[in-house]
Amino acid sequence: MKRNKRKSDEIFNLDDIKAYMRMSAKDKLCWLERAVKFLHKITPAENKEIWEKLKERGF
């Protein structure tokens, strides 16, 4: 069974991916650093603790 996806349901569309592919390596790294900082800022402390425990176990 095929899923019909509307464009508004997509996280990244093809145009976003193509734009990312055209970015320089330096710009991609900056984009990634901003994303990591944002995720670190919004992640609850409890989740960070769980993640650190998982990393210690080699996950």
Contacts in CASP RR format, 6 or more apart in sequence:
PFRMAT RR
TARGET T0000
AUTHOR 0000-0000-0000
METHOD contacts of the structure
MODEL  1
MKRNKRKSDEIFNLDDIKAYMRMSAKDKLCWLERAVKFLHKITPAENKEI
WEKLKERGF
7 13 0 8 1.000
20 28 0 8 1.000
20 31 0 8 1.000
23 31 0 8 1.000
40 48 0 8 1.000
43 51 0 8 1.000
END
